[in-house]
Amino acid sequence: MVSPMNKFGNFVTNEYLQLFLMIPVFLGALYVAIRITGAGMDIRSLLRSRPRLIMCMVLTVAGAACLGYMFLSHLELQVKNAPVNRVLVWISGSYVAFFIYFLLLLLVSDLFCFLLRNSGHNDILSSLFMVFSVGIAIFLTICGVVHARNVRAVHYDLSPEGRLSAPLRLVEVSDLHMGSVIGTAHVQRVVDAVNASHPDLVVFLGDQFNRTSAVDVVEAEEIFKVLSQIKAPLGAYAVLGNHDPDLNTDIYQQYLSESGITALDNGVLEIIPGSAGQQAEIRTLVSASSDGSQSYVNPETPAAGALLLAGRTKLPGDEERVPLAELLDRAGIRAGSGGSDGDASDESSSAPLPGPSSSDLTQPDYYLLVLDHDPNGITEATACDADLVLAGHTHRGQFFPTSLLTQFSYEKGYFYGMAQTVNQLTGHITTSIVSSGAGYFQTPIRIGTDSEIVVVDLRKP
């Protein structure tokens, strides 16, 4: 059995590797400083020029400090004062983007100069390339900051194959990361986009907060008030992501109570859509209390035509995460062939695949939707015969070129967009949709990706 996150993904997310990367990061900051301050002269001339040498040292320290703070804050070793931390994260995050693009452009220009046998960095051509690289890097960073603030709606049309009593429109919001770089203004843009889609149901797929300690939420009450403006007749529900505080913490309970959102972590909800003027029915099958324990409310066979919401928590392998088969069993739901959390079994694989057709086997008369922060949970949901899995977490890499690294870290179908997997034992097809997220983490830019909400229409074909 192979994990959907491949060995490369586990390697690049290792905390020790990220700390080790501080060494080449510092060397990169030094190289950038030397190229900016030493334009038009060689190293010896730079060392003899005291003003330029001092400027080079200042730029090196400032650049290394920005890059270092970004790494440390990623490990939650940031300044505890929220307003100060917000300023530092904005500065360091913006510099990280500038640094990456400037360094890449410098490498290209230096290679070009070398091919022209002008690698001494003491001619006009080299200086022009350096100025051009600075300008383009600044331009890309500004464009990324502006683009990240635009929230678009991505639409998917799916057929529940007659297993829903009435059509439904779902809106998914993932990875809002409200905190250091996401404030009230961006949350308002997200809420406006959600309401403009006229949803029946809204789901938040984790990482609503930027930090597990939530120390960087500067405008908590204002943000929660904005979230309370969401209009959805069937309600708004949320599961926890790896960056969220625990369910029983004061800040998360305040978030739930003031925003009008209901937690569905390790919980199962039954919604019977209303049709022909009838009012919808909502029933809790399994609920998670604030202390993490679970209660059961009439765990009988789900009603025909119902939408079943199964809420997961955090990442696969987390000790608080109840196996999906067990969770569904507690709710009285048939769990397909089962499967283990976080492991890809031989029973499910990317479609299209040979095997029994789902139309040849008995299908349930309800529609099972699994809400999961991490797309690595798709495999387990497939083994449990879920109809639809909504996930986030990847951000689609957020900006180029980190988007390439993120894509290499996930198997096909687990990185972004819609995919289908087949349970080889039952022939059941599970559709999954992975969003790039409505917010952004640490670096306040998006290039090559979008801040998005996902609109899913479940209707008859």
N, C-alpha and C positions, 0 to 999 in steps of 0.2 A: 504493500500500500504506500502511495506517494502523496505527500502533502501538496495541495494546490500551490502554496507558496514554495517555489523551488529553492535549491540550495543557495543560489545566488542571492535570492531575496533574504534568506536568513543571514547570509554573510554581511550584506550591506546595512542591515538594521541592527547589527551587533553593537552594543554601547562601547565596548572596548575598541572596536575599529573606529568608531566615530571620534573617540578621544585621541587615538593614534593619528587620525587625519589632521589634528591640529598642527602637526609638524609640517607637512606639505602646504597647509593653509598659510602658516606663517611665512614660509619661503615664497609662496605666491604673492602675499602682501608685500614682501620685500622687493620682489621682482617688479611688481606694479609701481611701487614708489620710485625705484631706480629708473624705470623707463619714463615716468612722468617728469621727474626732476632732472634727469640726465639726458634729456632730449638734445640731440645735436652734439654730444660729447662722449668720450669714452670714460671708462671707470676711473682711470688715473686723474683725468681732468675733473671729474665729479668729486673725488676725494680732496682735491686741492682747492675746491670752491666751497668755503665755509658756509655761505648762505644756502647754497643748493644742498649741501650735505645735511645741514640742520633740517631743511625742509623735507629731505628724503627720510630722515629719522622720524620726524613727526608723522609723516604720511604712513610710514611702516607701522608705527605703534598704534595710530588711529585705525588703520585698516585691520591689523591683527586683533585689536580690541573689539571691533565690530563683529568680525568673523567669530572670535572666541565667545562673545556674549550670545551669539546666535546658537552656537553649539551648546553652551552651558544652559541656556534657557530651554533648549530642546530636552535637556535632561532634568528640567525643573529646578535648576540651581540659579534662578533669576532673583533680582532685587524684589523684596517683599512689598515695597511701597508701590501700589498699583499705578498711580499717575506717572511716577518716575519710570517704572518698568515699561509703561506704554510708549513713552518717548524713546527709550533705549531700544525697544523692539522695532519700532518704526525706522529708526536710524540704521540699526544693524541689519534689519531685513532688507531695506532698500539698498544698502551698500553691498549686501551679498549678491543681489541681482546685478548691480553695476559691475562688481568684481568679476563675476562669472563671464559676463559678456565682454568686458574689456580684456580679460585674460585670453579668451578664445580669439578675439580679434587681433590681439598682439601676437599670438602664436602664428596666426595666418600671415600677418604682415612681416613678421621676422623671417618666416620661411620664404616669403616672396623676395625679401631683401637678400637673403642668403643665395637664392637661385640667381639673383642679379649680381651676385658677388658684392653686395653692399651691406654686409652683416656687421660693420663696425659701429653702427648707430651714430655716426658722426656726419652724416650728410643730410641734405635738405629733404630727400625722398623719405628717409627714415623718420624724420621729424613730422613730416606731413602725414605719414601713416599713423603715427602715435596720436596726433591731434584728431585725425579721422576716427580712430578707434575710441577715443574718449567721447567724442560727439555722438557716435552711434550707440555706445553703451548707455550714455545718459538718456538718449532718445528712447531706446528700448525699455529702459527702466520706467520712465515716465508713462509710456504707452501701456506698460504692464499694470501700473498702479491704477490708471484710468479704466482700463478694461476690466480689472477685477471688480470694480464697483457696479458693473452692468450685470444684471441678473436676467437670464433668459429662461424660457420654459421649453423643455424638451418633451415631445408628445409620443406616446406609444398607444396603439390600439390593439387590444387582445380580446379573444373570444373565450368566455368561460364555458363554452360548449353546453349551454342550457342548464348549467348547474347553479346559476344565480337566478333568483326569482325576479330581479329587476336590474337594469344596467346601473353601474356605479362609476363615478369618477374619483380616482385617488390622486392625491398630490403628495409627493415625497420630498422632504427637506432633510438633507444629510450634511454633516460636517459644517455646522454653522460657526463653531469655534468663537463664540462671543467672549470677548475678553480683551486681550492686549491690542489687537489690530482690528477687531470687529466691535463696533459700538452701535449706538442707537440708530444712526443714520442708515447703516447697511442693513440692519435688522428690519427697519421700516421698508426698505426696498424689497426685501425678501417677502415680507408680509403682503405688500401691495401686489407682488407678482402672484402670490398664492391666491389672494382674493379675486384677482382678475381672471383666474382660471375657473372660478365658481365650483370648487370641489364639494363632493359629498362627504369626503373623509380626508383628513390630513395626518400623515405619519412623519415623525422625526426619528431618524435612524442613527442617533448617537453622535457623540462629540458636539453636543450643543454648547458645551463649555470648552475653553481653550486649555484648561489645566485641571487636574484632579483636585487640587487645593482651592481652585477658583479665586486665587489671590489677585488676579489681574482683571477682574470684572469691575470696571470703574463705574459703570452706569447701570447697575443691576436692576434697580426698581424701574427705571425708565425703559430698559429693554424688555422686562417682563410685562410692563403695561402695553408696549407695542405688540408683543406676541398675543396678548389677550384680544387683539382686534381681529384675529383670524376667524373667518366665518365658514363653518362647516357643519351642516345639520347633524351629521353622525359623529361629530367630535374630532378632537386632535389627540394623538397618542404618541408616546415616546419610549424608545429603548435606550439603554446606556451604551456609550462607546468607551474606548480605552482612555480618553482624555477627560471623561466626565467624573465629577465627584460621586461617591457612593450614594445609593438611593436614600439612605437614612440620614444624610448630612443636612444641616440647617439650610444651606444655600440651595441644594437641590429640591428640598421640600418647599422652600419659598418660591423657587422657579415654577414648580407644579401648581401651587395654590394660586399664585398671582397671575399666571399666564393662562390658566384654565386648561392646561394640558394634563392628560392622565398617563401615568406610568404604566407600561405594559411589559416590564422586564420579567422574564420567566413567568409570563402570564398568557392566558388564552381568552379571547373574546369572541362571542358569537353575535353576528349582526345579520338580521333578516331584513333585507331591503324592502321598503314599502312600494307597492305598485297600485296603480289605478286609484290614487287618492288615499291609500292606506298609509298609516304611520309606521315607520321602521321600528323594529324591536331590537334592543341591545341587551345581551345577557353575558355576564362574566362566568366563565367556566373554571378558570384557574387564575387567582390573583396573588401578586406578591406584596406582602406588607412591608412597611418601612424598615423592619429589622431583618428582612431577607427571607422570612419564613413564608410558607404558602398556605392558602386556604382554597377550598373547593366549593363551588356553588352549583349544586345540582348537576354533577358530571354525567349526564345522560347522553344518548346518541344525538348528535347535532341534527337540527331541523333541516329538512330538504329545502334547497334554495338559499341556504345561509352562506354568508362570507365569514370564514373563521380566521381570526388574526392571532398568530402565535408570535409573541415577542421574545427575542433572544436577549442576551446581555453581554456586553464587552467583547472579548476576543475568544476564539476557540481555545480550549485548554485552561481558561480561567476557572478557578475553584468555585466561583459563584454561579457558574453556568450549568444549568440542568440539561442533561442529554435531551435532545429534541424528542426522541422516541418516548422517553419517560414522561416528558411534559405533555405530549399529545395523548398518551395513555391515560394520564390523570384526568384529561378533559373528555375522555370517552371517544377519542378519535383513532381510527385505524392508522397505524404508523408505517404502512408499506413494509419494506424489508428491513427497516431499522437502520443501523449504521452507527459508527462511533464518531463523536464530536471531533472535528478538525482533521479527520482522516478521509482520504479518497479511497473508496473501496473499489474492487473490481466490478461491482454491480452497477456502477454509474460511470458514464463517460460522455464526452462531447458528442452532440448530435451533428449530422445524422449517423446512426449506427444500425447494424443488423440486429435483429431481435424481434420479440413479439410486438405487434402493433398495439398501441393503447386502445384502439377501437375494438380489438378482439377480446379485451379483458373487461371485467366489470369495474366501472368507475363509480366513485362515491357521488352522491347527489348534493354535495356541498363543494364550496371552492376554498381551498386552503392557501392562505397567504402568510408567508413567514417574513417577519421584519428582523433583519440582522445587520449590525453595523459592519461586520467584516465579511467580504465575499468568500473567504475561505470556508464559511459555513454553508455555502451552496451545496457542497457535496453531501453533507449530512442531510440537508433538506431534500435533496433528490432521492436519497435512500429511504426517506420517510414519505415519499410520494406527494411532496408539496406541489401545488399548481404554479405558484409564483413566489419568487424570492426577491425582495428589494434590499439593496445593500449600498454602502458608500465606502468610506475609509481610504480609498486610494487617491482621491483628489485628481485622478488621472495624471498624477505627477505634478500638477499645479502649473509649472512653467518649464519651457524648454531650456536646457537639455535634461533636467531632472525627470521629465516625463519619460524619457527613454530608459533611464535606470529603473523607474517604477514599473514600466511595462515589462522589462526583462525579469522583474521580481515576481511576476504573477503569470500563471498559466493562461492560455487563451480562454476568454470568456469570464475571467475573474478580474480583469483590469478595468474595463469600461464598456458600457453599452449593454445591449440585449443579447442573450445567448440561450441555448437550450441544451439540456442534458437528459439522458434517458436512463431510467432504472432498468437494468437488464433482466432483473428477476420478474418485474411486474409489467414492463413495457410502458410505464407511466412517464410522460414527458414533463419536465419541470422547466419553466421559463424563468430566467433571472435577468434583472436589470441592475447594473452598477452605475451609480451617479458620480459625477466629478465633484459634487458638493456645492452648497449654496454660499459657503464662506471660503476662507483661506487660512492657512496655518503659518504663523510667524512671518514669513516673507509676504508682504502685502501686494503681491503682483500675480497676474495670470498672463502667460504668453503661450499660445497654442492650445489653451484650454479655456473653459468658460465657467463662471459662477452660475449655477443652474438649479432650478427645481425640476422635478420629473412629474409629468402629468400622465396618468395611466387611465385609459377608458376601457372598462370591462363591459362589453356590449355584445349582442348577438351578431354573428357574421352577416 
